[in-house]
Amino acid sequence: MQSVNRRTCHVRDLYSAYLADRKDIAGAMLTEDFTFSSPRDHHIDRAAYFERCWPKEPLFRAIHIEFLAINGDEAAVRYRAEKLDGASFANMESLRFRGDRIASVEVYFGRNL
């Protein structure tokens, strides 16, 4: 149970780091061989992830986690993101852990709200 709680906090901390533009915090949470996939990216490495997926300027006002489940080494997350321009969207993500670090993230784009 303690591992589930630690991983739940870890997932929430990753989204908080994203909102705060804290690549240093997020980077410490990822394995060295971390990969990221989405409909636009196929298993890119952590350097490409930070280059492509982290905004150069603030883009989001908030990310609301609506569903978070941990099963072993995997987390499933559904969230609603609010952009500074007032637009919002919903996505699902699958995160895989190796030990206490995140080894991969797969994003499934949702709909605009």
Order of alpha helices (4+ residues) and beta strands (2+ residues): alpha-alpha-beta-beta-alpha-beta-beta-beta-beta
